[in-house]
Amino acid sequence: MAFPFSSCKQNYALLSSLLVFLPLLLLISSSVADLSFNFYASSCPGAEFIVRNTVRSASSSDPSVLGKLLRLIFHDCFVQGCDASVLVRGNGTERTDPGNASLGGFNVIESAKNVLEIFCPGIVSCADILVLAARDAVEALGGPVVAIPTGRRDGRVSVAANVRPNIIDTDFTVDKMINIFSSKGLSVQDLVVLSGAHTVGAAHCNTFNSRFKRDPRGNLELIDTSLDNSYAQTLLNKCSSAVDPTTTVVNNDPETSSTFDNQYYRNLLAHKGLFQTDSALMEDDRTRKIVEILANDEEFFLERWTESFMKMSVMGVRVGEEGEIRRSCSSVNLN
Protein backbone atom coordinates (compact mmCIF):
# COMPACT_ATOMS: atom_id res chain seq x y z
CA MET A 1 0.00 0.00 0.00
CA ALA A 2 1.36 3.41 -0.99
CA PHE A 3 0.89 6.40 1.27
CA PRO A 4 1.15 10.10 0.30
CA PHE A 5 4.02 12.26 1.45
CA SER A 6 3.29 14.86 4.13
CA SER A 7 2.02 18.16 2.81
CA CYS A 8 3.73 21.48 3.52
CA LYS A 9 0.85 22.26 5.86
CA GLN A 10 1.56 19.12 7.87
CA ASN A 11 5.29 19.89 7.94
CA TYR A 12 4.55 23.35 9.30
CA ALA A 13 2.31 21.76 11.92
CA LEU A 14 5.16 19.44 12.89
CA LEU A 15 7.55 22.37 13.38
CA SER A 16 4.96 24.30 15.40
CA SER A 17 4.19 21.28 17.55
CA LEU A 18 7.89 20.65 18.17
CA LEU A 19 8.16 24.13 19.65
CA VAL A 20 5.34 23.22 22.02
CA PHE A 21 6.38 19.63 22.72
CA LEU A 22 10.05 20.10 23.60
CA PRO A 23 9.44 22.43 26.59
CA LEU A 24 6.84 19.92 27.84
CA LEU A 25 9.62 17.42 28.35
CA LEU A 26 10.89 19.64 31.15
CA LEU A 27 7.48 20.03 32.75
CA ILE A 28 5.74 16.67 32.49
CA SER A 29 6.70 13.18 33.60
CA SER A 30 9.70 11.52 32.00
CA SER A 31 7.43 9.04 30.20
CA VAL A 32 6.54 11.80 27.73
CA ALA A 33 10.16 11.76 26.54
CA ASP A 34 9.51 8.27 25.15
CA LEU A 35 6.92 9.64 22.75
CA SER A 36 8.10 10.93 19.40
CA PHE A 37 6.87 12.42 16.18
CA ASN A 38 6.64 9.85 13.39
CA PHE A 39 6.98 7.06 15.96
CA TYR A 40 5.58 4.61 13.39
CA ALA A 41 7.76 5.84 10.50
CA SER A 42 9.45 2.47 10.08
CA SER A 43 7.08 0.04 11.82
CA CYS A 44 3.84 1.30 10.24
CA PRO A 45 4.48 4.31 7.98
CA GLY A 46 0.86 4.63 6.90
CA ALA A 47 -0.59 4.66 10.42
CA GLU A 48 -1.60 8.32 10.58
CA PHE A 49 -2.92 8.27 7.02
CA ILE A 50 -5.11 5.26 7.82
CA VAL A 51 -6.58 6.95 10.90
CA ARG A 52 -7.18 10.22 9.04
CA ASN A 53 -8.80 8.40 6.13
CA THR A 54 -11.06 6.42 8.48
CA VAL A 55 -12.19 9.60 10.24
CA ARG A 56 -12.90 11.37 6.94
CA SER A 57 -14.80 8.38 5.58
CA ALA A 58 -16.94 8.06 8.71
CA SER A 59 -17.73 11.78 8.80
CA SER A 60 -18.86 11.80 5.18
CA SER A 61 -21.81 9.61 6.14
CA ASP A 62 -22.27 10.98 9.68
CA PRO A 63 -20.81 14.48 10.26
CA SER A 64 -21.77 14.35 13.94
CA VAL A 65 -19.08 11.75 14.55
CA LEU A 66 -16.40 14.46 14.46
CA GLY A 67 -17.68 16.13 17.62
CA LYS A 68 -18.04 12.72 19.25
CA LEU A 69 -14.41 11.83 18.56
CA LEU A 70 -13.24 15.10 20.07
CA ARG A 71 -15.31 14.53 23.19
CA LEU A 72 -13.99 10.99 23.49
CA ILE A 73 -10.40 12.09 24.08
CA PHE A 74 -11.44 14.25 27.04
CA HIS A 75 -13.25 11.33 28.65
CA ASP A 76 -10.24 9.10 28.12
CA CYS A 77 -7.31 11.31 29.04
CA PHE A 78 -8.82 12.95 32.11
CA VAL A 79 -9.63 9.70 33.91
CA GLN A 80 -6.32 7.85 34.14
CA GLY A 81 -4.30 9.32 31.32
CA CYS A 82 -4.47 8.84 27.56
CA ASP A 83 -4.48 5.05 27.60
CA ALA A 84 -7.70 4.17 25.70
CA SER A 85 -9.26 2.78 28.88
CA VAL A 86 -12.55 4.46 27.93
CA LEU A 87 -12.82 2.14 24.93
CA VAL A 88 -12.92 -1.10 26.94
CA ARG A 89 -16.27 -2.85 27.13
CA GLY A 90 -17.53 -4.99 30.00
CA ASN A 91 -19.21 -4.85 33.38
CA GLY A 92 -17.83 -2.15 35.62
CA THR A 93 -15.63 -0.51 32.95
CA GLU A 94 -15.44 3.24 32.34
CA ARG A 95 -17.97 2.94 29.53
CA THR A 96 -20.62 1.80 32.01
CA ASP A 97 -20.46 4.97 34.10
CA PRO A 98 -23.53 7.20 33.50
CA GLY A 99 -21.19 10.09 32.68
CA ASN A 100 -20.01 8.14 29.64
CA ALA A 101 -23.40 6.85 28.55
CA SER A 102 -23.75 9.35 25.70
CA LEU A 103 -20.23 8.96 24.30
CA GLY A 104 -19.91 8.00 20.65
CA GLY A 105 -17.32 7.45 17.95
CA PHE A 106 -16.19 4.05 19.25
CA ASN A 107 -16.89 2.39 15.91
CA VAL A 108 -14.54 4.80 14.12
CA ILE A 109 -11.67 3.93 16.45
CA GLU A 110 -12.36 0.22 16.05
CA SER A 111 -12.58 0.54 12.26
CA ALA A 112 -9.19 2.25 12.11
CA LYS A 113 -7.74 -0.41 14.39
CA ASN A 114 -9.09 -3.20 12.19
CA VAL A 115 -7.38 -1.75 9.12
CA LEU A 116 -4.14 -1.17 10.99
CA GLU A 117 -4.15 -4.76 12.25
CA ILE A 118 -4.24 -5.91 8.62
CA PHE A 119 -1.23 -3.85 7.52
CA CYS A 120 0.66 -3.54 10.81
CA PRO A 121 -0.54 -6.22 13.27
CA GLY A 122 0.26 -5.58 16.91
CA ILE A 123 2.00 -2.26 16.25
CA VAL A 124 -0.32 0.73 16.65
CA SER A 125 -1.98 1.32 20.02
CA CYS A 126 -5.63 2.23 20.49
CA ALA A 127 -4.44 5.12 22.67
CA ASP A 128 -2.60 6.63 19.72
CA ILE A 129 -5.53 5.98 17.39
CA LEU A 130 -7.90 7.78 19.75
CA VAL A 131 -5.67 10.86 20.05
CA LEU A 132 -4.99 10.97 16.31
CA ALA A 133 -8.69 10.59 15.51
CA ALA A 134 -9.58 13.52 17.78
CA ARG A 135 -6.82 15.59 16.15
CA ASP A 136 -8.12 14.66 12.68
CA ALA A 137 -11.70 15.48 13.68
CA VAL A 138 -10.68 19.04 14.56
CA GLU A 139 -8.82 19.37 11.26
CA ALA A 140 -11.84 18.06 9.33
CA LEU A 141 -13.97 20.74 11.01
CA GLY A 142 -11.65 23.48 9.80
CA GLY A 143 -9.43 23.65 12.86
CA PRO A 144 -5.64 23.64 13.02
CA VAL A 145 -3.43 20.78 11.89
CA VAL A 146 -1.65 19.54 15.01
CA ALA A 147 1.39 17.27 14.78
CA ILE A 148 1.03 14.75 17.60
CA PRO A 149 3.82 12.69 19.16
CA THR A 150 2.97 8.99 19.27
CA GLY A 151 4.17 5.89 21.04
CA ARG A 152 1.46 5.57 23.69
CA ARG A 153 0.56 2.12 24.91
CA ASP A 154 -2.87 0.89 25.97
CA GLY A 155 -3.89 0.56 29.60
CA ARG A 156 -4.97 -2.78 31.00
CA VAL A 157 -7.39 -1.36 33.59
CA SER A 158 -10.77 0.30 33.05
CA VAL A 159 -12.89 0.93 36.16
CA ALA A 160 -16.14 2.89 36.29
CA ALA A 161 -15.37 4.23 39.77
CA ASN A 162 -12.44 6.21 38.33
CA VAL A 163 -14.66 8.30 36.06
CA ARG A 164 -16.66 10.71 38.24
CA PRO A 165 -13.77 12.02 40.38
CA ASN A 166 -11.88 12.99 37.23
CA ILE A 167 -14.29 14.48 34.69
CA ILE A 168 -16.01 17.84 34.58
CA ASP A 169 -19.74 17.79 35.24
CA THR A 170 -21.95 20.40 33.60
CA ASP A 171 -22.83 22.10 36.89
CA PHE A 172 -19.27 22.55 38.20
CA THR A 173 -18.05 25.90 39.47
CA VAL A 174 -14.89 27.49 38.09
CA ASP A 175 -13.05 26.51 41.28
CA LYS A 176 -13.98 22.85 40.81
CA MET A 177 -12.93 22.92 37.16
CA ILE A 178 -9.62 24.59 37.96
CA ASN A 179 -8.92 22.00 40.67
CA ILE A 180 -9.41 19.11 38.26
CA PHE A 181 -7.36 20.72 35.50
CA SER A 182 -4.61 21.60 37.96
CA SER A 183 -4.47 17.99 39.16
CA LYS A 184 -3.74 17.00 35.54
CA GLY A 185 -0.97 19.55 35.12
CA LEU A 186 -3.17 21.92 33.12
CA SER A 187 -3.50 25.66 33.69
CA VAL A 188 -6.42 28.06 33.90
CA GLN A 189 -5.67 29.06 30.32
CA ASP A 190 -5.80 25.40 29.29
CA LEU A 191 -9.22 25.15 30.94
CA VAL A 192 -10.63 28.05 28.93
CA VAL A 193 -8.95 27.02 25.68
CA LEU A 194 -9.99 23.37 25.86
CA SER A 195 -13.54 24.45 26.73
CA GLY A 196 -13.48 25.79 23.18
CA ALA A 197 -14.17 22.21 22.09
CA HIS A 198 -17.79 23.19 22.69
CA THR A 199 -17.64 25.16 19.46
CA VAL A 200 -18.65 21.87 17.82
CA GLY A 201 -20.71 18.85 18.84
CA ALA A 202 -24.11 18.52 20.47
CA ALA A 203 -25.57 17.82 23.90
CA HIS A 204 -28.64 16.08 25.26
CA CYS A 205 -31.34 18.25 26.80
CA ASN A 206 -31.02 16.65 30.22
CA THR A 207 -27.48 18.04 30.56
CA PHE A 208 -28.62 21.68 30.56
CA ASN A 209 -32.43 21.88 30.94
CA SER A 210 -32.16 22.48 34.69
CA ARG A 211 -31.20 26.07 33.82
CA PHE A 212 -34.77 27.01 32.88
CA LYS A 213 -38.37 25.81 33.08
CA ARG A 214 -41.94 26.73 32.16
CA ASP A 215 -43.94 28.60 34.77
CA PRO A 216 -47.60 27.64 35.52
CA ARG A 217 -48.70 29.86 32.61
CA GLY A 218 -46.41 28.10 30.18
CA ASN A 219 -43.92 30.94 29.93
CA LEU A 220 -40.15 30.76 30.23
CA GLU A 221 -38.76 31.05 33.75
CA LEU A 222 -34.99 31.36 34.02
CA ILE A 223 -33.43 29.41 36.87
CA ASP A 224 -29.93 30.41 35.77
CA THR A 225 -30.22 34.15 35.13
CA SER A 226 -26.81 34.27 33.43
CA LEU A 227 -28.46 32.77 30.35
CA ASP A 228 -29.68 35.00 27.51
CA ASN A 229 -33.48 35.13 27.52
CA SER A 230 -34.07 34.53 23.80
CA TYR A 231 -31.51 31.72 23.70
CA ALA A 232 -33.11 30.10 26.74
CA GLN A 233 -36.51 30.33 25.03
CA THR A 234 -35.12 28.55 21.96
CA LEU A 235 -33.66 25.80 24.14
CA LEU A 236 -36.89 25.48 26.11
CA ASN A 237 -38.92 25.08 22.93
CA LYS A 238 -36.58 22.43 21.55
CA CYS A 239 -36.38 20.45 24.76
CA SER A 240 -40.05 20.79 25.75
CA SER A 241 -41.13 19.17 22.51
CA ALA A 242 -38.83 16.24 23.19
CA VAL A 243 -40.35 12.94 24.18
CA ASP A 244 -37.13 11.96 25.94
CA PRO A 245 -34.65 14.67 27.05
CA THR A 246 -31.89 12.06 27.28
CA THR A 247 -32.03 11.42 23.54
CA THR A 248 -32.89 14.84 22.07
CA VAL A 249 -29.78 16.83 21.17
CA VAL A 250 -29.02 20.51 20.68
CA ASN A 251 -25.89 21.96 19.05
CA ASN A 252 -23.32 23.20 21.55
CA ASP A 253 -22.75 26.24 19.34
CA PRO A 254 -25.99 27.79 18.02
CA GLU A 255 -24.15 29.78 15.33
CA THR A 256 -21.41 27.72 13.59
CA SER A 257 -21.83 24.21 14.95
CA SER A 258 -20.00 22.47 12.11
CA THR A 259 -16.91 24.70 12.13
CA PHE A 260 -14.03 24.67 14.59
CA ASP A 261 -13.64 28.37 15.29
CA ASN A 262 -13.77 30.87 18.15
CA GLN A 263 -17.54 31.41 17.92
CA TYR A 264 -17.93 29.59 21.25
CA TYR A 265 -16.27 32.49 23.04
CA ARG A 266 -18.37 35.07 21.22
CA ASN A 267 -21.40 33.09 22.34
CA LEU A 268 -20.20 33.35 25.94
CA LEU A 269 -19.92 37.13 25.64
CA ALA A 270 -23.55 37.12 24.46
CA HIS A 271 -24.56 34.90 27.43
CA LYS A 272 -25.29 31.99 25.12
CA GLY A 273 -23.21 29.26 26.71
CA LEU A 274 -25.13 25.99 26.61
CA PHE A 275 -23.86 24.51 29.87
CA GLN A 276 -23.66 26.08 33.29
CA THR A 277 -19.92 25.43 33.15
CA ASP A 278 -19.72 27.50 29.97
CA SER A 279 -21.49 30.48 31.52
CA ALA A 280 -19.40 30.14 34.67
CA LEU A 281 -16.29 31.09 32.68
CA MET A 282 -17.76 34.58 32.31
CA GLU A 283 -18.41 34.97 36.03
CA ASP A 284 -14.84 34.61 37.28
CA ASP A 285 -12.10 37.17 36.61
CA ARG A 286 -9.50 34.45 36.13
CA THR A 287 -11.37 32.96 33.17
CA ARG A 288 -13.43 35.87 31.82
CA LYS A 289 -10.36 37.82 30.71
CA ILE A 290 -9.14 34.84 28.70
CA VAL A 291 -12.58 34.36 27.15
CA GLU A 292 -12.58 37.97 26.00
CA ILE A 293 -9.16 37.64 24.37
CA LEU A 294 -10.08 34.41 22.57
CA ALA A 295 -13.41 35.84 21.41
CA ASN A 296 -11.63 38.71 19.69
CA ASP A 297 -8.75 36.82 18.10
CA GLU A 298 -9.46 33.54 16.33
CA GLU A 299 -5.85 33.02 15.27
CA PHE A 300 -4.73 33.35 18.87
CA PHE A 301 -7.36 30.78 19.89
CA LEU A 302 -6.20 28.26 17.28
CA GLU A 303 -2.56 28.70 18.34
CA ARG A 304 -3.46 28.22 21.99
CA TRP A 305 -5.64 25.22 21.08
CA THR A 306 -2.62 23.53 19.50
CA GLU A 307 -0.65 23.99 22.70
CA SER A 308 -3.39 22.93 25.12
CA PHE A 309 -4.49 19.95 23.02
CA MET A 310 -0.89 18.78 22.89
CA LYS A 311 -0.59 19.03 26.68
CA MET A 312 -3.81 17.07 27.19
CA SER A 313 -2.78 14.38 24.69
CA VAL A 314 0.32 13.42 26.68
CA MET A 315 -1.29 13.26 30.13
CA GLY A 316 -0.56 10.04 32.00
CA VAL A 317 0.70 8.18 28.95
CA ARG A 318 1.97 4.62 29.17
CA VAL A 319 5.15 3.93 27.24
CA GLY A 320 7.94 1.41 26.90
CA GLU A 321 7.05 -1.77 28.80
CA GLU A 322 3.96 -0.25 30.43
CA GLY A 323 0.57 -1.36 29.25
CA GLU A 324 0.13 -3.26 26.00
CA ILE A 325 -0.85 -2.96 22.35
CA ARG A 326 -4.42 -4.27 22.24
CA ARG A 327 -5.54 -6.49 19.42
CA SER A 328 -9.04 -5.06 19.77
CA CYS A 329 -9.68 -1.61 21.22
CA SER A 330 -12.77 -2.77 23.10
CA SER A 331 -11.00 -5.43 25.17
CA VAL A 332 -7.68 -5.93 26.91
CA ASN A 333 -5.48 -8.74 25.69
CA LEU A 334 -5.99 -12.04 27.48
CA ASN A 335 -2.31 -12.95 27.27
N, C-alpha and C positions, 0 to 999 in steps of 0.2 A: 504494500500500500504506500502510495506517495503522499507526502504532506507538503503544503505550501510553506515557503520561507516566511519568516516574520516580516510584517510590514514596517515601514518607517514609523508609523504611529505606535506600533507595539514596541519598537526599539526605544523610542522616546519615553514610553511608559516605563520600560525597564530601567533607564537611566534615572528617571524621577523617583522610582520606587527604591532604587539603590541608595539614593540620598536620604530617604526616610528609614530604610531598613538598617543600614550600617550603625547609626547612632543607637538603634534599639538594642543592639548587641551589648551595649554598655549598661542598659537600663533594665533589661528583662533577663529571666533565668538563662543559664548557660545552654539549655537545650535548644534555644532559638538559633544558636550558632551552628547547629547541625542541619538547619534548613538551608536551602540554597536555590537560587534562580536556575531554571533549566535542570532541576534535579534529575529528571527523566531523560535527559538529552541522549544518553547512550542506551539506557535500559528500555525506554519506551518513548521514542522521539515524537510520536504523534499523540501523546497523552492529552495535552491541552487542546489540541485541535479536535480530538474526539469529544471531549467534554463540551467545548464551545458549539460544535455542530449538533450535539444532542440537545443542548439547551435551545438553540435556534429552531431546530426541527419541532420540538415540543411546543414552543411558544407560537409557532405559525398556526397550529390548530387550537391552542388554548393560551391566549395572551396573558391570562391571569396567573399562569404558572410562574412568571418572572417575579412578581411580588412575593409569591409563596416561597420561592427559592431564597430570596433575600431574607425573609423572615426566619427561615430554617437555620441559617448560620447563627443568628442571635440565640436561638433556643438550644443550639448545640454548644457553642463556645462559652456561653455564660455559666453553664451548669458545672462542668468539670473539665473545661478546656476544649479545644477544637479537636475532638477525637472521634467524631461520628457516633457517639453513644446515643444520640437522639434517634438514630435510624433503626436501632435494634428493636425487633418485635418480641412480644412475649409477656406473660403475666408479671406485673410489678416493674416493668421497664419504664424509662422516661416517657415513652410514647403513651403510656396509660394514664399519666397524670392529667387531670382536667385542664390544666394550663396549656397542654399540648394537643388537646382534642381537635382543634381546628387547623392544625398544621397541614401543609400540603407540599407537593413537589417530590415526594419520596420516589415516585415511579420514574422521574427523570434521572435521579441519582442512580437508581438501580439499572436503568437502561444504559447509562454511560458505563457503569461497571461491567455489565454483560458484554458490551463491545470490547472494552479494554481487556477483559479476561480471555477473549478470543485472540487478540493480537499480542498481549503482554500478560500472560497468566501469572498471578501472584506478585505483581510488581507495584501497581498503583493503589494507594490506600483510598478507602471511602472518605476519610477525613480530608484528603487533598481534593477529591472529586467534589465534595460538598462546598469547600471554600472556593474552588475554581468556578463552580456552577453559579454561586452567588455573585462572584465577580463578573461573570459573563452575562448574568441577568441584568446587572446595572448597566453594562455596556450596551446591551440590546435595547435598553430603555432610553438610550441617548446620554448616559452618564460617562464618566471618565474611564479610560482603559487603565487598569491597575495591574502592574506586573507583580505576581505573587510568588514568594519563595515556597518551595514544596519540599516534601520529605517527611511529612507527618505520618505517624502510624496510628492504627485504629485502637481504641480502648477496648478492653475486655469486659468492662463493667457498665451496666446501665440500670439505675435504680430510681424509681419514681420519687422516692423521698428526697432525692437531691435537687429536684426541680424547683419547688416553691421558694426555698431560701435563697435562690440564686437568680431568679428572673424578675423583671419589672412587671408589676401588676398595674392595671390601667387607673387605679385610684391612688397611686403612690404620691407622696409629697416630694418636693425637690430634695429635701434632706435624705429621704430614704433612697432616692435614685442615686444621689451622689455617693452615699455610703456603699451601695452595691458596686458602682463603677470604680470607686476608689479601691475596693477589695480586689478588683481584677487588674489593678495597675493602670486604670484609665482616669483621665482628668475630667474636670467640669466641662472643658471645651469638647472633649470626646463625647460626653453625654449629649450636648446640644447638637453636635455635628452628626452623630450616629442616629439621633432622633429624626434627622432628615430623611431616614429611610421611609418615613411615613408620607413622603411625597408620592409614593406609589403604593399599590396594594389596596386591600379592602378589609373591612372589619364587620363582624356580626353585631347586630343591633344590641344584643344583651351585654356587650362590652362597654357601651356608652349611654344606653337609654335611661340610666339612673340619674342623668343630669337634667332631665326635664320630665314633665308629665302633663296630662290633660286635667284641667280642673273640673268640678262638677258640671260646668256649663259646656264643656267640650273644648275650651280654649287652652292655649299653651300656658303652662306655668313653669317658669325656670326654677330649677332647684339649684343649679350652678349658675350664678348670675354673671360669671365671667364669659359666658357663651353669648355670641351674637344672636339677637332675637330672631331675625329672619332665617339665619342658618339653622337655629334650633327648631324653627317651625318646619323647615324642609325635612330635617331629620325625623321629627315627630310624625309627619305625614307618611314618610317612607316606612318607618318602623311600626306605626299603628295599623297599617294595612297588612302587616305581615302576620301570617298564620302562626309562624314559629320564629321568635326573635333570635334563636340560636342558629338558624339557617339562612335568614335574610341578611344580605351584605350591603354595605354602603362604602363607596370609595373613600379612602383616607384623605385624599386631596380632592376637594370638590371642583377644582379648576382644571388641572392638567394631570389627571390621574395616570396617564400612560406615558408620562415623560419624567425622567429623572432630572429634576431641576431644583431651584431654590424657592419654588412657589409655596412649599410647606411653611417657610418662615414668613412669607408675606401673608399667608393665611393666619398665622398666629398674631401678627400685628393687627389684623382685622377681627380678632377674637373668633376665629373659625377653626380652632383646633378640635379635632374629633374627640380625642380622649381627654380626660381630666389631667393626665400627665402632660399632654401637649400644652394645654392652657396654663398649667403650673409653671412652665418655663418663662412665662411672661410676668409672673407674680413675684419673682425673686431676682434681686439685683445681679446676683452672680451669673444667672443664665440669660436674663432679659437683654443685657448689653450684647451678648454674643448673638442672640437671635436677631437683633437689630442690624448688626454688621452683616450677617449672612443673608438677611432679607434684601439688602441693598447691593450685594456684590456676589453674583452667581459664580464667577470665576474663582473667587476666594473660597466659596463653599466647596466647589468641586476639588480644589487643591487640598483643603482641609479634610474632605471626605477620603481622599486617597491615603492621607496619613493615618486617620483614625481607623479606617477599615483595615489597613495593614496591621495596626497595633492589635485590633480585635482578633485578626486571623491567626495570630501567633500565640494567643493566650493558652497556657497550659498544655502545649503540644507534647506529644509523645514521639520520641525519636530513637534512633539507634536500635537497642535491643528491647526497648519498652514496647508494650502493646504487640500488635500483630498486623498483618495485611489480610483482611477478611476476604474470603472467597465470595461471599454474598454480603451486601451491606446491611441486610436486615437480620443477620445472625452472626454471633461470634463463632470462630472456628472451634470445632470439637476436639481437634488435636493439633 
